[in-house]
Amino acid sequence: MAVLEDLVLTPDERAQGVRVDSVMFGMDWTGEEHPGQLAAFVGGRMRAFGTEPTDVDTTAVYQAAEGDATLRRGDFPIRQLDHLAGVLARLGYTLAVWDNGTDTYEVLVALTGGDESGLTYQGLPVRAWGSAPEETFVSLDCPNCAEMLVWQASATQTLADERCDCGAVLFDATGRPLPHVTLHD
């Protein structure tokens, strides 16, 4: 198993005691504060590793989004991350995210180098962008009593036959929400 610091820090950074959080880019789920910040961060990390970035630009993503009437709030950052993950993969890097339980994307650029499974930072998982998270949050308002319910479920766990404290059945035997139940986005 790889060590996160070996993948996201250059040898000089490791020798200087640079911390992982200093080479991490935080972006709110709704997007960058200023256009181009994410691409500039990714390009800077590639330069730190000695690679001149090519195609590390999200201008095409911005242009495609301008004419997309289906784009909802929060969709654009996902498109940017998908695009940059593809570019990085072709160049031998991995776009990684630190799953810290907030509504931000904490992004890292890592050298691709074998088994990146089981990576953590401060006890929380770091995974390649696009890979399934180890855990997910499911939340809803009970259609019977309006109580807000939240589950933290592992990737293998289902919410089969879950009920609200008021007795309302919320999920079927396979873990799918019943027709009268709407999950929060």
N, CA, C and O of each residue as an XYZ file, in Angstrom:
740
protein
N       0.848     -1.178      0.000
C       0.000      0.000      0.000
C       0.893      1.241      0.000
O       1.912      1.289      0.689
N       0.498      2.228     -0.773
C       1.258      3.466     -0.888
C       1.023      4.362      0.330
O       0.032      4.218      1.046
N       1.946      5.275      0.543
C       1.840      6.270      1.606
C       1.461      7.592      0.940
O       2.104      7.997     -0.029
N       0.432      8.268      1.441
C      -0.071      9.482      0.820
C       1.025     10.519      0.601
O       1.117     11.097     -0.482
N       1.845     10.759      1.597
C       2.898     11.769      1.480
C       3.841     11.475      0.324
O       4.318     12.398     -0.336
N       4.118     10.186      0.069
C       5.000      9.815     -1.033
C       4.376     10.117     -2.389
O       5.088     10.317     -3.373
N       3.052     10.149     -2.443
C       2.363     10.363     -3.708
C       2.063     11.827     -3.998
O       2.022     12.222     -5.163
N       1.852     12.639     -2.968
C       1.408     14.021     -3.200
C       2.478     15.067     -2.904
O       2.285     16.244     -3.209
N       3.593     14.662     -2.320
C       4.689     15.591     -2.034
C       5.917     15.220     -2.848
O       6.199     14.041     -3.060
N       6.636     16.217     -3.297
C       7.893     15.952     -3.999
C       8.925     15.518     -2.967
O       8.728     15.742     -1.773
N      10.027     14.899     -3.405
C      11.072     14.535     -2.441
C      11.579     15.748     -1.640
O      11.802     15.642     -0.434
N      11.761     16.890     -2.304
C      12.198     18.096     -1.592
C      11.172     18.540     -0.552
O      11.539     18.933      0.556
N       9.886     18.478     -0.905
C       8.835     18.868      0.047
C       8.847     17.943      1.262
O       8.709     18.400      2.397
N       9.015     16.637      1.021
C       9.075     15.692      2.143
C      10.276     15.991      3.026
O      10.166     15.964      4.251
N      11.436     16.280      2.408
C      12.655     16.574      3.167
C      12.504     17.846      4.005
O      13.102     17.965      5.074
N      11.708     18.787      3.517
C      11.486     20.043      4.233
C      10.370     19.938      5.271
O      10.118     20.889      6.011
N       9.709     18.800      5.326
C       8.631     18.614      6.289
C       7.326     19.294      5.910
O       6.516     19.618      6.779
N       7.118     19.511      4.613
C       5.876     20.116      4.133
C       4.717     19.193      4.478
O       4.813     17.975      4.329
N       3.626     19.782      4.939
C       2.442     18.992      5.288
C       1.522     18.820      4.079
O       1.473     19.673      3.193
N       0.807     17.719      4.061
C      -0.098     17.420      2.960
C      -1.121     18.534      2.765
O      -1.434     18.883      1.627
N      -1.650     19.104      3.857
C      -2.692     20.117      3.693
C      -2.190     21.383      3.006
O      -2.996     22.191      2.544
N      -0.878     21.570      2.930
C      -0.355     22.749      2.229
C      -0.314     22.548      0.711
O      -0.083     23.505     -0.029
N      -0.533     21.330      0.245
C      -0.574     21.056     -1.194
C      -1.966     20.559     -1.595
O      -2.118     19.754     -2.514
N      -2.965     21.057     -0.885
C      -4.356     20.678     -1.107
C      -5.136     21.918     -1.536
O      -4.899     23.012     -1.024
N      -6.055     21.750     -2.466
C      -6.901     22.854     -2.931
C      -8.319     22.604     -2.451
O      -8.899     21.558     -2.745
N      -8.880     23.546     -1.719
C     -10.250     23.431     -1.248
C     -11.190     24.231     -2.129
O     -10.975     25.418     -2.374
N     -12.237     23.564     -2.602
C     -13.228     24.214     -3.463
C     -14.620     23.869     -2.953
O     -14.943     22.697     -2.761
N     -15.427     24.870     -2.739
C     -16.802     24.677     -2.317
C     -17.549     23.830     -3.347
O     -17.183     23.820     -4.523
N     -18.579     23.131     -2.918
C     -19.333     22.252     -3.812
C     -19.975     23.024     -4.971
O     -20.344     22.426     -5.982
N     -20.110     24.343     -4.831
C     -20.718     25.146     -5.893
C     -19.685     25.663     -6.882
O     -20.057     26.192     -7.929
N     -18.394     25.525     -6.579
C     -17.366     25.898     -7.544
C     -16.285     26.794     -7.004
O     -16.248     27.123     -5.818
N     -15.407     27.181     -7.901
C     -14.268     28.036     -7.580
C     -14.735     29.439     -7.203
O     -15.805     29.887     -7.615
N     -13.915     30.117     -6.417
C     -14.199     31.524     -6.136
C     -13.937     32.372     -7.367
O     -14.650     33.344     -7.619
N     -12.897     32.001     -8.149
C     -12.530     32.728     -9.362
C     -12.227     31.714    -10.452
O     -11.541     30.725    -10.195
N     -12.727     31.938    -11.672
C     -12.461     31.001    -12.764
C     -10.972     30.753    -12.950
O     -10.168     31.685    -12.933
N     -10.619     29.501    -13.126
C      -9.241     29.119    -13.397
C      -8.426     28.714    -12.183
O      -7.306     28.227    -12.335
N      -8.958     28.903    -10.977
C      -8.189     28.566     -9.771
C      -7.833     27.084     -9.712
O      -6.689     26.732     -9.423
N      -8.796     26.222     -9.979
C      -8.552     24.782     -9.897
C      -7.501     24.356    -10.919
O      -6.577     23.614    -10.586
N      -7.638     24.820    -12.155
C      -6.664     24.467    -13.197
C      -5.279     24.994    -12.843
O      -4.281     24.312    -13.077
N      -5.206     26.197    -12.284
C      -3.912     26.762    -11.882
C      -3.284     25.929    -10.773
O      -2.075     25.696    -10.781
N      -4.091     25.478     -9.822
C      -3.577     24.624     -8.755
C      -3.016     23.326     -9.329
O      -1.902     22.929     -8.989
N      -3.780     22.664    -10.197
C      -3.343     21.397    -10.789
C      -2.053     21.613    -11.587
O      -1.116     20.823    -11.471
N      -2.000     22.670    -12.389
C      -0.794     22.966    -13.154
C       0.407     23.219    -12.251
O       1.516     22.773    -12.547
N       0.190     23.925    -11.163
C       1.272     24.197    -10.211
C       1.810     22.937     -9.562
O       3.019     22.801     -9.371
N       0.923     22.019     -9.223
C       1.373     20.758     -8.617
C       2.147     19.924     -9.631
O       3.135     19.280     -9.276
N       1.709     19.929    -10.889
C       2.440     19.172    -11.900
C       3.838     19.754    -12.090
O       4.811     19.013    -12.228
N       3.934     21.094    -12.098
C       5.250     21.734    -12.222
C       6.134     21.369    -11.033
O       7.335     21.152    -11.194
N       5.542     21.301     -9.837
C       6.314     20.917     -8.653
C       6.926     19.535     -8.829
O       8.025     19.273     -8.342
N       6.214     18.646     -9.528
C       6.725     17.296     -9.782
C       7.633     17.236    -11.011
O       8.145     16.172    -11.358
N       7.831     18.390    -11.671
C       8.741     18.432    -12.812
C       8.096     18.161    -14.150
O       8.800     17.893    -15.123
N       6.784     18.220    -14.230
C       6.077     17.992    -15.487
C       5.441     19.300    -15.934
O       4.729     19.950    -15.169
N       5.702     19.675    -17.170
C       5.040     20.865    -17.696
C       3.614     20.472    -18.075
O       3.411     19.579    -18.898
N       2.631     21.135    -17.476
C       1.242     20.740    -17.720
C       0.814     21.033    -19.159
O       1.099     22.091    -19.720
N       0.120     20.050    -19.726
C      -0.491     20.243    -21.038
C      -1.972     19.923    -20.896
O      -2.347     18.968    -20.217
N      -2.781     20.702    -21.520
C      -4.233     20.517    -21.485
C      -4.828     20.697    -20.091
O      -5.980     20.327    -19.865
N      -4.068     21.256    -19.158
C      -4.604     21.490    -17.816
C      -5.279     22.854    -17.849
O      -4.759     23.850    -17.346
N      -6.434     22.857    -18.450
C      -7.199     24.074    -18.649
C      -8.663     23.676    -18.608
O      -9.043     22.640    -19.155
N      -9.468     24.473    -17.977
C     -10.893     24.152    -17.904
C     -11.730     25.098    -18.764
O     -12.948     25.170    -18.602
N     -11.084     25.822    -19.674
C     -11.808     26.740    -20.553
C     -12.862     25.996    -21.360
O     -13.983     26.480    -21.513
N     -12.511     24.823    -21.878
C     -13.482     24.042    -22.662
C     -14.678     23.638    -21.810
O     -15.803     23.579    -22.305
N     -14.443     23.362    -20.548
C     -15.539     22.995    -19.644
C     -16.453     24.201    -19.434
O     -17.677     24.067    -19.441
N     -15.854     25.377    -19.249
C     -16.637     26.605    -19.106
C     -17.469     26.867    -20.363
O     -18.653     27.191    -20.270
N     -16.850     26.728    -21.536
C     -17.559     26.981    -22.787
C     -18.707     26.010    -22.988
O     -19.783     26.416    -23.428
N     -18.507     24.745    -22.680
C     -19.578     23.746    -22.827
C     -20.724     24.031    -21.856
O     -21.888     23.790    -22.177
N     -20.399     24.540    -20.684
C     -21.426     24.812    -19.676
C     -22.292     26.002    -20.038
O     -23.457     26.061    -19.644
N     -21.738     26.958    -20.788
C     -22.491     28.163    -21.145
C     -23.785     27.850    -21.875
O     -24.795     28.516    -21.648
N     -23.773     26.868    -22.730
C     -24.957     26.547    -23.511
C     -25.775     25.391    -22.965
O     -26.687     24.914    -23.641
N     -25.474     24.933    -21.770
C     -26.152     23.760    -21.214
C     -27.264     24.180    -20.266
O     -27.008     24.593    -19.135
N     -28.490     24.071    -20.731
C     -29.654     24.466    -19.918
C     -29.947     23.478    -18.796
O     -30.711     23.794    -17.883
N     -29.352     22.286    -18.847
C     -29.610     21.274    -17.810
C     -28.669     21.413    -16.615
O     -28.847     20.733    -15.605
N     -27.679     22.284    -16.723
C     -26.689     22.443    -15.667
C     -27.343     23.010    -14.408
O     -27.963     24.073    -14.436
N     -27.189     22.275    -13.301
C     -27.733     22.717    -12.013
C     -26.592     23.172    -11.113
O     -25.424     22.865    -11.352
N     -26.955     23.901    -10.088
C     -25.968     24.381     -9.129
C     -25.213     23.166     -8.561
O     -25.832     22.195     -8.126
N     -23.907     23.229     -8.570
C     -23.084     22.130     -8.073
C     -22.632     21.163     -9.150
O     -21.742     20.350     -8.900
N     -23.218     21.221    -10.347
C     -22.817     20.323    -11.436
C     -21.486     20.723    -12.066
O     -20.694     19.862    -12.451
N     -21.240     22.028    -12.172
C     -20.058     22.499    -12.876
C     -18.747     22.034    -12.240
O     -17.859     21.582    -12.963
N     -18.590     22.127    -10.909
C     -17.325     21.643    -10.331
C     -17.071     20.163    -10.622
O     -15.924     19.749    -10.790
N     -18.123     19.382    -10.679
C     -17.974     17.956    -10.990
C     -17.440     17.785    -12.408
O     -16.580     16.941    -12.658
N     -17.951     18.588    -13.328
C     -17.455     18.521    -14.706
C     -15.982     18.923    -14.778
O     -15.202     18.309    -15.505
N     -15.608     19.950    -14.028
C     -14.204     20.365    -14.006
C     -13.320     19.245    -13.464
O     -12.284     18.921    -14.044
N     -13.741     18.662    -12.351
C     -12.946     17.600    -11.731
C     -12.861     16.380    -12.639
O     -11.803     15.759    -12.742
N     -13.961     16.031    -13.297
C     -13.940     14.918    -14.253
C     -12.937     15.198    -15.373
O     -12.133     14.336    -15.725
N     -12.992     16.404    -15.924
C     -12.098     16.789    -17.025
C     -10.633     16.709    -16.587
O      -9.806     16.099    -17.264
N     -10.326     17.330    -15.455
C      -8.942     17.348    -14.989
C      -8.442     15.968    -14.593
O      -7.263     15.663    -14.777
N      -9.315     15.132    -14.053
C      -8.919     13.759    -13.720
C      -8.500     13.008    -14.978
O      -7.526     12.257    -14.956
N      -9.227     13.206    -16.070
C      -8.873     12.563    -17.332
C      -7.544     13.052    -17.879
O      -6.723     12.261    -18.345
N      -7.338     14.368    -17.819
C      -6.074     14.944    -18.288
C      -4.919     14.398    -17.463
O      -3.908     13.964    -18.016
N      -5.062     14.416    -16.151
C      -3.993     13.939    -15.269
C      -3.697     12.459    -15.484
O      -2.535     12.054    -15.476
N      -4.724     11.660    -15.672
C      -4.514     10.217    -15.869
C      -3.638      9.949    -17.092
O      -2.779      9.067    -17.073
N      -3.867     10.718    -18.151
C      -3.055     10.544    -19.365
C      -1.595     10.920    -19.137
O      -0.712     10.469    -19.867
N      -1.342     11.747    -18.124
C       0.015     12.234    -17.853
C       0.696     11.510    -16.690
O       1.800     11.878    -16.287
N       0.024     10.465    -16.146
C       0.635      9.680    -15.071
C       0.359     10.199    -13.668
O       1.104      9.904    -12.734
N      -0.694     10.961    -13.523
C      -1.074     11.504    -12.220
C      -2.508     11.104    -11.895
O      -3.268     10.679    -12.766
N      -2.851     11.249    -10.640
C      -4.203     10.962    -10.183
C      -4.752     12.192     -9.485
O      -4.086     12.776     -8.630
N      -5.949     12.583     -9.843
C      -6.649     13.631     -9.112
C      -7.335     12.937     -7.938
O      -8.165     12.048     -8.128
N      -6.984     13.348     -6.745
C      -7.512     12.692     -5.546
C      -8.316     13.688     -4.728
O      -8.095     14.896     -4.809
N      -9.251     13.172     -3.940
C     -10.038     14.001     -3.030
C      -9.943     13.415     -1.630
O      -9.912     12.201     -1.429
N      -9.900     14.323     -0.683
C      -9.880     13.948      0.727
C     -11.310     14.031      1.217
O     -11.899     15.112      1.227
N     -11.875     12.909      1.621
C     -13.263     12.844      2.101
C     -13.312     13.235      3.570
O     -13.287     12.379      4.453
N     -13.381     14.549      3.823
C     -13.319     15.031      5.204
C     -14.690     15.290      5.821
O     -14.779     15.825      6.926
N     -15.752     14.919      5.123
C     -17.089     15.035      5.687
C     -17.733     16.402      5.548
O     -18.792     16.644      6.126
N     -17.110     17.305      4.788
C     -17.711     18.622      4.576
C     -18.279     18.701      3.171
O     -18.207     17.739      2.408
N     -18.845     19.851      2.834
C     -19.400     20.021      1.495
C     -18.399     20.674      0.544
O     -18.793     21.308     -0.435
N     -17.118     20.519      0.828
C     -16.082     21.035     -0.060
C     -15.331     19.881     -0.700
O     -15.302     18.761     -0.190
N     -14.729     20.193     -1.826
C     -13.833     19.243     -2.472
C     -12.423     19.628     -2.054
O     -11.946     20.706     -2.407
N     -11.760     18.772     -1.318
C     -10.364     18.967     -0.937
C      -9.547     18.127     -1.912
O      -9.528     16.899     -1.824
N      -8.871     18.801     -2.842
C      -8.272     18.153     -3.999
C      -6.757     18.069     -3.854
O      -6.109     19.002     -3.380
N      -6.214     16.940     -4.268
C      -4.778     16.688     -4.289
C      -4.383     16.166     -5.662
O      -5.188     15.532     -6.345
N      -3.152     16.429     -6.063
C      -2.597     15.827     -7.264
C      -1.556     14.829     -6.797
O      -0.619     15.190     -6.084
N      -1.715     13.579     -7.194
C      -0.820     12.515     -6.743
C      -0.155     11.850     -7.940
O      -0.744     11.738     -9.015
N       1.065     11.416     -7.736
C       1.718     10.578     -8.734
C       1.006      9.232     -8.742
O       0.732      8.665     -7.685
N       0.712      8.729     -9.913
C       0.109      7.408     -9.996
C       1.239      6.405     -9.863
O       2.220      6.441    -10.606
N       1.076      5.501     -8.891
C       2.200      4.602     -8.677
C       1.852      3.304     -8.004
O       2.476      2.955     -7.002
N       0.904      2.590     -8.500
C       0.613      1.288     -7.916
C      -0.675      1.283     -7.125
O      -1.709      1.767     -7.586
N      -0.600      0.733     -5.932
C      -1.791      0.537     -5.113
C      -2.080      1.780     -4.276
O      -1.443      2.011     -3.248
N      -3.049      2.577     -4.731
C      -3.432      3.776     -3.994
C      -4.637      3.538     -3.085
O      -5.216      4.495     -2.571
N      -5.015      2.302     -2.883
C      -6.166      2.019     -2.016
C      -5.764      2.192     -0.555
O      -4.602      2.003     -0.196
N      -6.707      2.543      0.260
C      -6.481      2.652      1.694
C      -5.746      3.905      2.130
O      -5.300      3.983      3.275
N      -5.606      4.886      1.250
C      -4.926      6.123      1.625
C      -5.780      6.921      2.603
O      -7.001      6.981      2.464
N      -5.137      7.525      3.581
C      -5.854      8.374      4.528
C      -5.019      9.614      4.824
O      -3.807      9.637      4.610
N      -5.692     10.632      5.315
C      -5.047     11.821      5.830
C      -5.825     12.232      7.073
O      -7.041     12.413      7.021
N      -5.134     12.375      8.165
C      -5.744     12.689      9.456
C      -6.886     11.715      9.783
O      -7.912     12.098     10.344
N      -6.675     10.451      9.416
C      -7.628      9.396      9.729
C      -8.834      9.316      8.813
O      -9.700      8.465      9.017
N      -8.915     10.183      7.804
C     -10.040     10.176      6.874
C      -9.564      9.746      5.491
O      -8.416      9.996      5.125
N     -10.445      9.097      4.715
C     -10.009      8.532      3.438
C      -9.657      9.565      2.378
O     -10.272     10.628      2.286
N      -8.655      9.225      1.583
C      -8.288      9.947      0.369
C      -8.470      8.948     -0.761
O      -7.977      7.823     -0.688
N      -9.176      9.357     -1.804
C      -9.455      8.434     -2.905
C      -9.324      9.150     -4.244
O      -9.397     10.376     -4.322
N      -9.132      8.371     -5.277
C      -9.065      8.928     -6.625
C     -10.433      9.506     -6.977
O     -11.469      8.913     -6.676
N     -10.417     10.665     -7.617
C     -11.672     11.277     -8.057
C     -12.367     10.303     -9.007
O     -11.734      9.739     -9.899
N     -13.648     10.113     -8.814
C     -14.424      9.207     -9.649
C     -14.569      7.815     -9.073
O     -15.425      7.049     -9.516
N     -13.747      7.473     -8.091
C     -13.894      6.167     -7.450
C     -14.988      6.265     -6.389
O     -15.304      7.350     -5.901
N     -15.542      5.143     -6.052
C     -16.636      5.118     -5.073
C     -16.110      5.466     -3.684
O     -15.073      4.951     -3.266
N     -16.817      6.334     -2.969
C     -16.403      6.629     -1.596
C     -16.641      5.431     -0.698
O     -17.499      4.592     -0.972
N     -15.867      5.362      0.383
C     -16.047      4.272      1.336
C     -17.371      4.414      2.072
O     -18.005      3.423      2.431
N     -17.776      5.650      2.290
C     -19.039      5.916      2.981
C     -19.787      7.013      2.249
O     -19.194      7.821      1.535
N     -21.081      7.028      2.432
C     -21.908      8.058      1.841
C     -22.960      8.484      2.860
O     -23.329      7.720      3.752
N     -23.430      9.708      2.710
C     -24.500     10.196      3.571
C     -25.798     10.170      2.797
O     -25.847     10.560      1.630
N     -26.846      9.710      3.449
C     -28.178      9.701      2.879
C     -29.049     10.503      3.832
O     -29.082     10.232      5.032
N     -29.747     11.486      3.297
C     -30.626     12.270      4.163
C     -31.963     12.493      3.481
O     -32.059     12.537      2.255
N     -32.989     12.633      4.303
C     -34.346     12.846      3.813
C     -35.193     13.421      4.939
O     -34.821     13.361      6.111
N     -36.325     13.972      4.566
C     -37.339     14.388      5.533
C     -38.438     13.342      5.482
O     -38.946     13.019      4.408
N     -38.804     12.813      6.640
C     -39.847     11.786      6.682
C     -41.138     12.369      6.105
O     -41.575     13.438      6.530
N     -41.753     11.675      5.137
C     -42.993     12.182      4.549
C     -44.174     12.122      5.518
O     -45.215     12.728      5.265
N     -44.018     11.397      6.618
C     -45.100     11.251      7.590
C     -45.045     12.332      8.678
O     -46.054     12.971      8.979
N     -43.845     12.530      9.267
C     -43.746     13.458     10.401
C     -42.806     14.635     10.143
O     -42.675     15.501     11.009
N     -42.146     14.698      8.980
C     -41.226     15.767      8.569
C     -39.902     15.766      9.335
O     -39.123     16.710      9.205
N     -39.630     14.726     10.131
C     -38.345     14.602     10.831
C     -37.230     14.429      9.800
O     -37.359     13.640      8.864
N     -36.129     15.176      9.977
C     -34.986     14.991      9.089
C     -34.181     13.795      9.595
O     -33.827     13.715     10.772
N     -33.902     12.869      8.680
C     -33.168     11.658      9.016
C     -31.902     11.596      8.176
O     -31.922     11.922      6.989
N     -30.797     11.177      8.793
C     -29.511     11.084      8.111
C     -28.865      9.752      8.474
O     -28.848      9.348      9.637
N     -28.337      9.083      7.459
C     -27.580      7.849      7.659
C     -26.200      8.035      7.067
O     -26.054      8.649      6.011
N     -25.193      7.515      7.731
C     -23.850      7.410      7.181
C     -23.672      5.938      6.872
O     -23.532      5.116      7.777
N     -23.678      5.607      5.589
C     -23.678      4.213      5.169
C     -22.384      3.861      4.454
O     -21.859      4.655      3.674
N     -21.876      2.672      4.722
C     -20.700      2.197      3.992
C     -21.129      1.834      2.575
O     -22.320      1.714      2.287
N     -20.153      1.663      1.701
C     -20.445      1.361      0.303
C     -21.209      0.052      0.147
O     -21.928     -0.124     -0.837
N     -21.067     -0.864      1.092
C     -21.727     -2.164      0.988
C     -23.045     -2.228      1.758
O     -23.775     -3.213      1.648
N     -23.351     -1.212      2.519
C     -24.554     -1.214      3.358
C     -25.768     -0.738      2.565
O     -25.667      0.175      1.746
N     -26.909     -1.364      2.816
C     -28.160     -0.886      2.227
C     -29.046     -0.383      3.361
O     -28.836     -0.711      4.529
N     -30.014      0.400      3.001
C     -30.976      0.922      3.980
C     -32.293      0.162      3.866
O     -33.371      0.723      4.064
N     -32.183     -1.115      3.546
C     -33.369     -1.960      3.365
C     -34.261     -1.909      4.590
O     -33.820     -2.104      5.722
N     -35.535     -1.638      4.324
C     -36.593     -1.653      5.344
C     -36.391     -0.629      6.464
O     -36.987     -0.772      7.531
N     -35.564      0.402      6.246
C     -35.380      1.435      7.280
C     -36.698      2.172      7.499
O     -37.490      2.382      6.581
N     -36.891      2.553      8.757
C     -38.103      3.262      9.162
C     -37.734      4.499      9.961
O     -36.649      4.596     10.535
N     -38.656      5.427      9.982
C     -38.543      6.592     10.851
C     -39.001      6.174     12.244
O     -39.690      5.165     12.395
N     -38.625      6.941     13.254
C     -39.094      6.655     14.617
C     -40.614      6.710     14.723
O     -41.200      6.099     15.616
N     -41.255      7.446     13.810
C     -42.721      7.528     13.837
C     -43.368      6.277     13.258
O     -44.586      6.115     13.331
N     -42.545      5.380     12.674
C     -43.052      4.129     12.122
C     -43.151      4.096     10.612
O     -43.382      3.030     10.043
N     -42.985      5.225      9.943
C     -43.102      5.261      8.486
C     -41.978      4.451      7.852
O     -40.811      4.634      8.197
N     -42.318      3.561      6.932
C     -41.338      2.789      6.178
C     -40.804      3.690      5.074
O     -41.576      4.331      4.360
N     -39.475      3.738      4.935
C     -38.858      4.680      4.003
C     -38.191      4.011      2.809
O     -38.113      4.602      1.731
N     -37.711      2.790      2.990
C     -36.990      2.073      1.940
C     -37.592      0.690      1.767
O     -38.125      0.110      2.713
N     -37.501      0.164      0.543
C     -38.011     -1.187      0.301
C     -36.960     -2.216      0.733
O     -35.923     -1.856      1.290
N     -37.234     -3.487      0.475
C     -36.360     -4.570      0.916
C     -35.005     -4.569      0.211
O     -34.069     -5.211      0.688
N     -34.879     -3.860     -0.917
C     -33.601     -3.778     -1.622
C     -32.815     -2.520     -1.257
O     -31.671     -2.356     -1.681
N     -33.424     -1.637     -0.474
C     -32.750     -0.414     -0.069
C     -33.079      0.797     -0.912
O     -32.494      1.863     -0.719
N     -34.009      0.653     -1.846
C     -34.430      1.794     -2.663
C     -35.470      2.602     -1.890
O     -36.307      2.027     -1.194
N     -35.423      3.938     -2.009
C     -36.446      4.741     -1.334
C     -37.830      4.444     -1.932
O     -37.972      4.262     -3.141
N     -38.819      4.400     -1.079
C     -40.186      4.178     -1.548
C     -40.652      5.398     -2.342
O     -40.093      6.482     -2.181
N     -41.668      5.240     -3.197
C     -42.085      6.333     -4.084
C     -42.432      7.649     -3.371
O     -42.255      8.718     -3.954
N     -42.910      7.596     -2.153
C     -43.293      8.826     -1.439
C     -42.130      9.472     -0.698
O     -42.318     10.471     -0.005
N     -40.919      8.907     -0.836
C     -39.733      9.404     -0.126
C     -38.802     10.109     -1.117
O     -38.439      9.547     -2.151
N     -38.429     11.329     -0.789
C     -37.499     12.091     -1.623
C     -36.218     12.324     -0.856
O     -36.241     12.908      0.227
N     -35.101     11.874     -1.402
C     -33.800     12.069     -0.768
C     -33.312     13.479     -1.045
O     -33.604     14.047     -2.098
N     -32.566     14.047     -0.100
C     -31.928     15.343     -0.309
C     -30.796     15.163     -1.297
O     -30.132     14.126     -1.296
N     -30.562     16.169     -2.151
C     -29.418     16.124     -3.077
C     -28.142     16.393     -2.357
O     -27.075     16.397     -2.971
